[in-house]
Amino acid sequence: MAAKNMNCGAIKQNCSQSSNRHHFQYHCVINAWMNETLEVCALNRTIFGFCTEYNVMGRVIQENYYAYCKDLDPPCPSFYNSAEAYKYQSCYQLVKKNHQKIEYSNEDIKKPVIHVLSTSKGLHGDIAVIFLSILHACVL
């Protein structure tokens, strides 16, 4: 239903000369920090052995090199189309493990008290995660 509402197929793509192979498709994927899922219209691509992520900074679908899904249960195949990431639910389980919790103090509702819950050994850049948490809190 979400894919139909986003109507990704209607977006003209001028990014790639091989428009037969690469076209905008609906993706529901994890983010680079493995703490959120994102719904985006993006060019599809072949993913090799890792969970699919949407890189917000690069605005691109790519492999998440901290999420080798061949080791997950159930594992993903050696390669797959990024638009079919939804088939590999073990990648979405990583989001539950790395979920951020934002709480607000009673004294000042605009000052977030941030708790970053992470069990991932490969997650780097705590400052970047906190910055994005603050940014996310400000947008809300």
Rosetta constraint file for C-alpha pairs under 8 A:
AtomPair CA 1 CA 5 HARMONIC 6.33 0.50
AtomPair CA 2 CA 6 HARMONIC 6.23 0.50
AtomPair CA 3 CA 7 HARMONIC 6.40 0.50
AtomPair CA 3 CA 8 HARMONIC 7.34 0.50
AtomPair CA 3 CA 26 HARMONIC 5.42 0.50
AtomPair CA 3 CA 27 HARMONIC 7.91 0.50
AtomPair CA 4 CA 8 HARMONIC 7.90 0.50
AtomPair CA 6 CA 26 HARMONIC 7.28 0.50
AtomPair CA 6 CA 41 HARMONIC 7.45 0.50
AtomPair CA 7 CA 11 HARMONIC 7.73 0.50
AtomPair CA 7 CA 26 HARMONIC 7.83 0.50
AtomPair CA 8 CA 24 HARMONIC 5.57 0.50
AtomPair CA 8 CA 25 HARMONIC 5.19 0.50
AtomPair CA 8 CA 26 HARMONIC 5.78 0.50
AtomPair CA 8 CA 41 HARMONIC 5.35 0.50
AtomPair CA 8 CA 42 HARMONIC 7.82 0.50
AtomPair CA 9 CA 23 HARMONIC 7.35 0.50
AtomPair CA 9 CA 24 HARMONIC 5.78 0.50
AtomPair CA 9 CA 25 HARMONIC 6.08 0.50
AtomPair CA 11 CA 24 HARMONIC 6.53 0.50
AtomPair CA 12 CA 24 HARMONIC 7.81 0.50
AtomPair CA 13 CA 19 HARMONIC 7.29 0.50
AtomPair CA 13 CA 23 HARMONIC 6.52 0.50
AtomPair CA 13 CA 24 HARMONIC 7.00 0.50
AtomPair CA 16 CA 22 HARMONIC 7.02 0.50
AtomPair CA 18 CA 22 HARMONIC 6.30 0.50
AtomPair CA 19 CA 23 HARMONIC 6.01 0.50
AtomPair CA 22 CA 43 HARMONIC 5.76 0.50
AtomPair CA 22 CA 44 HARMONIC 5.71 0.50
AtomPair CA 22 CA 45 HARMONIC 6.92 0.50
AtomPair CA 23 CA 42 HARMONIC 7.63 0.50
AtomPair CA 23 CA 43 HARMONIC 5.08 0.50
AtomPair CA 23 CA 44 HARMONIC 6.18 0.50
AtomPair CA 24 CA 41 HARMONIC 5.72 0.50
AtomPair CA 24 CA 42 HARMONIC 4.82 0.50
AtomPair CA 24 CA 43 HARMONIC 4.39 0.50
AtomPair CA 24 CA 44 HARMONIC 6.39 0.50
AtomPair CA 25 CA 41 HARMONIC 5.32 0.50
AtomPair CA 25 CA 42 HARMONIC 5.62 0.50
AtomPair CA 25 CA 43 HARMONIC 6.17 0.50
AtomPair CA 25 CA 44 HARMONIC 6.20 0.50
AtomPair CA 25 CA 83 HARMONIC 6.48 0.50
AtomPair CA 26 CA 39 HARMONIC 7.13 0.50
AtomPair CA 26 CA 40 HARMONIC 5.91 0.50
AtomPair CA 26 CA 41 HARMONIC 4.75 0.50
AtomPair CA 26 CA 42 HARMONIC 6.70 0.50
AtomPair CA 26 CA 83 HARMONIC 6.45 0.50
AtomPair CA 27 CA 38 HARMONIC 7.76 0.50
AtomPair CA 27 CA 39 HARMONIC 5.62 0.50
AtomPair CA 27 CA 40 HARMONIC 5.35 0.50
AtomPair CA 27 CA 41 HARMONIC 6.18 0.50
AtomPair CA 27 CA 42 HARMONIC 6.97 0.50
AtomPair CA 27 CA 82 HARMONIC 7.33 0.50
AtomPair CA 27 CA 83 HARMONIC 5.22 0.50
AtomPair CA 27 CA 84 HARMONIC 7.76 0.50
AtomPair CA 27 CA 85 HARMONIC 7.47 0.50
AtomPair CA 27 CA 86 HARMONIC 8.00 0.50
AtomPair CA 28 CA 37 HARMONIC 6.59 0.50
AtomPair CA 28 CA 38 HARMONIC 5.53 0.50
AtomPair CA 28 CA 39 HARMONIC 4.49 0.50
AtomPair CA 28 CA 40 HARMONIC 6.62 0.50
AtomPair CA 28 CA 83 HARMONIC 7.78 0.50
AtomPair CA 28 CA 85 HARMONIC 7.26 0.50
AtomPair CA 28 CA 86 HARMONIC 6.57 0.50
AtomPair CA 29 CA 37 HARMONIC 5.34 0.50
AtomPair CA 29 CA 38 HARMONIC 5.42 0.50
AtomPair CA 29 CA 39 HARMONIC 6.64 0.50
AtomPair CA 29 CA 52 HARMONIC 6.05 0.50
AtomPair CA 29 CA 53 HARMONIC 5.42 0.50
AtomPair CA 29 CA 54 HARMONIC 6.44 0.50
AtomPair CA 29 CA 85 HARMONIC 6.70 0.50
AtomPair CA 29 CA 86 HARMONIC 7.32 0.50
AtomPair CA 29 CA 92 HARMONIC 7.80 0.50
AtomPair CA 30 CA 34 HARMONIC 5.65 0.50
AtomPair CA 30 CA 35 HARMONIC 7.25 0.50
AtomPair CA 30 CA 36 HARMONIC 5.74 0.50
AtomPair CA 30 CA 37 HARMONIC 4.29 0.50
AtomPair CA 30 CA 38 HARMONIC 6.03 0.50
AtomPair CA 30 CA 51 HARMONIC 7.92 0.50
AtomPair CA 30 CA 52 HARMONIC 6.72 0.50
AtomPair CA 30 CA 53 HARMONIC 4.89 0.50
AtomPair CA 30 CA 54 HARMONIC 6.55 0.50
AtomPair CA 30 CA 91 HARMONIC 7.58 0.50
AtomPair CA 30 CA 92 HARMONIC 6.79 0.50
AtomPair CA 30 CA 95 HARMONIC 7.07 0.50
AtomPair CA 31 CA 35 HARMONIC 6.68 0.50
AtomPair CA 31 CA 36 HARMONIC 5.71 0.50
AtomPair CA 31 CA 37 HARMONIC 5.98 0.50
AtomPair CA 31 CA 38 HARMONIC 6.58 0.50
AtomPair CA 31 CA 53 HARMONIC 5.14 0.50
AtomPair CA 31 CA 54 HARMONIC 5.35 0.50
AtomPair CA 31 CA 55 HARMONIC 6.37 0.50
AtomPair CA 31 CA 56 HARMONIC 7.58 0.50
AtomPair CA 32 CA 53 HARMONIC 5.95 0.50
AtomPair CA 32 CA 54 HARMONIC 6.70 0.50
AtomPair CA 32 CA 55 HARMONIC 5.85 0.50
AtomPair CA 32 CA 56 HARMONIC 7.89 0.50
AtomPair CA 32 CA 64 HARMONIC 6.48 0.50
AtomPair CA 33 CA 98 HARMONIC 8.00 0.50
AtomPair CA 33 CA 123 HARMONIC 6.78 0.50
AtomPair CA 33 CA 129 HARMONIC 7.42 0.50
AtomPair CA 34 CA 94 HARMONIC 6.21 0.50
AtomPair CA 34 CA 95 HARMONIC 5.09 0.50
AtomPair CA 34 CA 98 HARMONIC 6.18 0.50
AtomPair CA 34 CA 99 HARMONIC 7.79 0.50
AtomPair CA 35 CA 94 HARMONIC 7.47 0.50
AtomPair CA 35 CA 95 HARMONIC 4.53 0.50
AtomPair CA 35 CA 96 HARMONIC 7.09 0.50
AtomPair CA 35 CA 97 HARMONIC 7.78 0.50
AtomPair CA 35 CA 98 HARMONIC 4.93 0.50
AtomPair CA 35 CA 99 HARMONIC 4.63 0.50
AtomPair CA 35 CA 100 HARMONIC 6.34 0.50
AtomPair CA 36 CA 95 HARMONIC 5.79 0.50
AtomPair CA 36 CA 99 HARMONIC 6.99 0.50
AtomPair CA 37 CA 92 HARMONIC 7.58 0.50
AtomPair CA 37 CA 95 HARMONIC 7.22 0.50
AtomPair CA 38 CA 54 HARMONIC 7.32 0.50
AtomPair CA 40 CA 54 HARMONIC 7.98 0.50
AtomPair CA 42 CA 60 HARMONIC 6.96 0.50
AtomPair CA 42 CA 61 HARMONIC 6.77 0.50
AtomPair CA 43 CA 60 HARMONIC 7.70 0.50
AtomPair CA 43 CA 61 HARMONIC 7.20 0.50
AtomPair CA 44 CA 61 HARMONIC 7.29 0.50
AtomPair CA 44 CA 81 HARMONIC 6.76 0.50
AtomPair CA 44 CA 82 HARMONIC 5.57 0.50
AtomPair CA 44 CA 83 HARMONIC 5.99 0.50
AtomPair CA 45 CA 61 HARMONIC 7.40 0.50
AtomPair CA 45 CA 62 HARMONIC 7.81 0.50
AtomPair CA 45 CA 81 HARMONIC 5.79 0.50
AtomPair CA 45 CA 82 HARMONIC 5.45 0.50
AtomPair CA 45 CA 83 HARMONIC 7.83 0.50
AtomPair CA 46 CA 79 HARMONIC 6.50 0.50
AtomPair CA 46 CA 80 HARMONIC 5.57 0.50
AtomPair CA 46 CA 81 HARMONIC 4.74 0.50
AtomPair CA 46 CA 82 HARMONIC 5.90 0.50
AtomPair CA 47 CA 51 HARMONIC 7.76 0.50
AtomPair CA 47 CA 52 HARMONIC 6.79 0.50
AtomPair CA 47 CA 62 HARMONIC 6.95 0.50
AtomPair CA 47 CA 63 HARMONIC 6.06 0.50
AtomPair CA 47 CA 79 HARMONIC 5.36 0.50
AtomPair CA 47 CA 80 HARMONIC 5.40 0.50
AtomPair CA 47 CA 81 HARMONIC 6.16 0.50
AtomPair CA 47 CA 82 HARMONIC 5.93 0.50
AtomPair CA 48 CA 63 HARMONIC 7.21 0.50
AtomPair CA 48 CA 78 HARMONIC 5.60 0.50
AtomPair CA 48 CA 79 HARMONIC 4.31 0.50
AtomPair CA 48 CA 80 HARMONIC 6.79 0.50
AtomPair CA 49 CA 68 HARMONIC 6.18 0.50
AtomPair CA 49 CA 69 HARMONIC 6.01 0.50
AtomPair CA 49 CA 70 HARMONIC 5.85 0.50
AtomPair CA 49 CA 76 HARMONIC 6.68 0.50
AtomPair CA 49 CA 77 HARMONIC 6.32 0.50
AtomPair CA 49 CA 78 HARMONIC 4.64 0.50
AtomPair CA 49 CA 79 HARMONIC 5.68 0.50
AtomPair CA 50 CA 63 HARMONIC 5.51 0.50
AtomPair CA 50 CA 64 HARMONIC 5.97 0.50
AtomPair CA 50 CA 65 HARMONIC 6.38 0.50
AtomPair CA 50 CA 67 HARMONIC 5.62 0.50
AtomPair CA 50 CA 68 HARMONIC 4.33 0.50
AtomPair CA 50 CA 69 HARMONIC 4.87 0.50
AtomPair CA 50 CA 70 HARMONIC 6.97 0.50
AtomPair CA 50 CA 76 HARMONIC 7.68 0.50
AtomPair CA 51 CA 63 HARMONIC 5.91 0.50
AtomPair CA 51 CA 64 HARMONIC 5.60 0.50
AtomPair CA 51 CA 65 HARMONIC 7.85 0.50
AtomPair CA 51 CA 67 HARMONIC 5.55 0.50
AtomPair CA 51 CA 68 HARMONIC 6.35 0.50
AtomPair CA 51 CA 69 HARMONIC 5.58 0.50
AtomPair CA 51 CA 76 HARMONIC 7.94 0.50
AtomPair CA 51 CA 85 HARMONIC 7.38 0.50
AtomPair CA 51 CA 91 HARMONIC 5.75 0.50
AtomPair CA 52 CA 61 HARMONIC 6.90 0.50
AtomPair CA 52 CA 62 HARMONIC 5.83 0.50
AtomPair CA 52 CA 63 HARMONIC 4.93 0.50
AtomPair CA 52 CA 64 HARMONIC 5.91 0.50
AtomPair CA 52 CA 82 HARMONIC 6.27 0.50
AtomPair CA 52 CA 85 HARMONIC 6.27 0.50
AtomPair CA 53 CA 61 HARMONIC 5.78 0.50
AtomPair CA 53 CA 62 HARMONIC 5.53 0.50
AtomPair CA 53 CA 63 HARMONIC 5.89 0.50
AtomPair CA 53 CA 64 HARMONIC 5.56 0.50
AtomPair CA 54 CA 59 HARMONIC 6.89 0.50
AtomPair CA 54 CA 60 HARMONIC 5.70 0.50
AtomPair CA 54 CA 61 HARMONIC 4.55 0.50
AtomPair CA 54 CA 62 HARMONIC 6.34 0.50
AtomPair CA 55 CA 59 HARMONIC 5.45 0.50
AtomPair CA 55 CA 60 HARMONIC 5.39 0.50
AtomPair CA 55 CA 61 HARMONIC 6.28 0.50
AtomPair CA 55 CA 62 HARMONIC 7.10 0.50
AtomPair CA 56 CA 60 HARMONIC 7.10 0.50
AtomPair CA 61 CA 82 HARMONIC 7.42 0.50
AtomPair CA 64 CA 68 HARMONIC 7.53 0.50
AtomPair CA 66 CA 122 HARMONIC 5.67 0.50
AtomPair CA 66 CA 123 HARMONIC 7.34 0.50
AtomPair CA 67 CA 91 HARMONIC 7.42 0.50
AtomPair CA 68 CA 72 HARMONIC 7.37 0.50
AtomPair CA 69 CA 75 HARMONIC 5.48 0.50
AtomPair CA 69 CA 76 HARMONIC 5.49 0.50
AtomPair CA 69 CA 90 HARMONIC 7.48 0.50
AtomPair CA 69 CA 91 HARMONIC 6.72 0.50
AtomPair CA 70 CA 75 HARMONIC 4.60 0.50
AtomPair CA 70 CA 76 HARMONIC 5.42 0.50
AtomPair CA 70 CA 77 HARMONIC 6.86 0.50
AtomPair CA 70 CA 78 HARMONIC 7.31 0.50
AtomPair CA 71 CA 75 HARMONIC 6.01 0.50
AtomPair CA 72 CA 76 HARMONIC 7.62 0.50
AtomPair CA 72 CA 90 HARMONIC 6.23 0.50
AtomPair CA 72 CA 91 HARMONIC 7.75 0.50
AtomPair CA 73 CA 90 HARMONIC 6.22 0.50
AtomPair CA 74 CA 88 HARMONIC 7.54 0.50
AtomPair CA 74 CA 89 HARMONIC 7.95 0.50
AtomPair CA 74 CA 90 HARMONIC 6.25 0.50
AtomPair CA 75 CA 88 HARMONIC 7.38 0.50
AtomPair CA 75 CA 90 HARMONIC 7.30 0.50
AtomPair CA 76 CA 88 HARMONIC 5.89 0.50
AtomPair CA 80 CA 84 HARMONIC 7.05 0.50
AtomPair CA 80 CA 85 HARMONIC 7.79 0.50
AtomPair CA 81 CA 85 HARMONIC 7.21 0.50
AtomPair CA 88 CA 92 HARMONIC 7.73 0.50
AtomPair CA 89 CA 93 HARMONIC 6.67 0.50
AtomPair CA 90 CA 94 HARMONIC 7.03 0.50
AtomPair CA 91 CA 95 HARMONIC 7.52 0.50
AtomPair CA 92 CA 96 HARMONIC 7.14 0.50
AtomPair CA 93 CA 97 HARMONIC 6.58 0.50
AtomPair CA 94 CA 98 HARMONIC 6.21 0.50
AtomPair CA 95 CA 99 HARMONIC 5.69 0.50
AtomPair CA 97 CA 117 HARMONIC 7.88 0.50
AtomPair CA 97 CA 118 HARMONIC 6.71 0.50
AtomPair CA 97 CA 119 HARMONIC 6.37 0.50
AtomPair CA 97 CA 120 HARMONIC 7.81 0.50
AtomPair CA 98 CA 117 HARMONIC 5.84 0.50
AtomPair CA 98 CA 118 HARMONIC 4.55 0.50
AtomPair CA 98 CA 119 HARMONIC 6.18 0.50
AtomPair CA 98 CA 120 HARMONIC 6.90 0.50
AtomPair CA 99 CA 116 HARMONIC 7.50 0.50
AtomPair CA 99 CA 117 HARMONIC 6.09 0.50
AtomPair CA 99 CA 118 HARMONIC 7.04 0.50
AtomPair CA 100 CA 115 HARMONIC 6.69 0.50
AtomPair CA 100 CA 116 HARMONIC 4.98 0.50
AtomPair CA 100 CA 117 HARMONIC 5.60 0.50
AtomPair CA 100 CA 118 HARMONIC 7.79 0.50
AtomPair CA 100 CA 133 HARMONIC 7.79 0.50
AtomPair CA 101 CA 114 HARMONIC 6.77 0.50
AtomPair CA 101 CA 115 HARMONIC 5.62 0.50
AtomPair CA 101 CA 116 HARMONIC 6.26 0.50
AtomPair CA 101 CA 117 HARMONIC 7.09 0.50
AtomPair CA 102 CA 112 HARMONIC 6.77 0.50
AtomPair CA 102 CA 113 HARMONIC 6.47 0.50
AtomPair CA 102 CA 114 HARMONIC 5.03 0.50
AtomPair CA 102 CA 115 HARMONIC 6.21 0.50
AtomPair CA 102 CA 133 HARMONIC 7.47 0.50
AtomPair CA 102 CA 137 HARMONIC 7.57 0.50
AtomPair CA 103 CA 112 HARMONIC 6.06 0.50
AtomPair CA 103 CA 113 HARMONIC 5.36 0.50
AtomPair CA 103 CA 114 HARMONIC 6.19 0.50
AtomPair CA 103 CA 115 HARMONIC 7.64 0.50
AtomPair CA 104 CA 108 HARMONIC 7.55 0.50
AtomPair CA 104 CA 109 HARMONIC 5.62 0.50
AtomPair CA 104 CA 110 HARMONIC 7.33 0.50
AtomPair CA 104 CA 111 HARMONIC 6.52 0.50
AtomPair CA 104 CA 112 HARMONIC 4.75 0.50
AtomPair CA 104 CA 113 HARMONIC 5.51 0.50
AtomPair CA 105 CA 109 HARMONIC 5.89 0.50
AtomPair CA 105 CA 111 HARMONIC 6.80 0.50
AtomPair CA 105 CA 112 HARMONIC 6.56 0.50
AtomPair CA 105 CA 113 HARMONIC 6.30 0.50
AtomPair CA 112 CA 134 HARMONIC 7.08 0.50
AtomPair CA 112 CA 137 HARMONIC 7.20 0.50
AtomPair CA 114 CA 130 HARMONIC 7.31 0.50
AtomPair CA 114 CA 133 HARMONIC 7.42 0.50
AtomPair CA 114 CA 134 HARMONIC 7.90 0.50
AtomPair CA 116 CA 129 HARMONIC 7.90 0.50
AtomPair CA 116 CA 130 HARMONIC 7.44 0.50
AtomPair CA 118 CA 123 HARMONIC 7.81 0.50
AtomPair CA 125 CA 129 HARMONIC 6.45 0.50
AtomPair CA 126 CA 130 HARMONIC 6.13 0.50
AtomPair CA 127 CA 131 HARMONIC 5.99 0.50
AtomPair CA 128 CA 132 HARMONIC 6.11 0.50
AtomPair CA 129 CA 133 HARMONIC 6.10 0.50
AtomPair CA 130 CA 134 HARMONIC 6.18 0.50
AtomPair CA 131 CA 135 HARMONIC 6.10 0.50
AtomPair CA 132 CA 136 HARMONIC 5.87 0.50
AtomPair CA 133 CA 137 HARMONIC 6.09 0.50
AtomPair CA 134 CA 138 HARMONIC 6.13 0.50
AtomPair CA 135 CA 139 HARMONIC 6.26 0.50
AtomPair CA 136 CA 140 HARMONIC 6.41 0.50
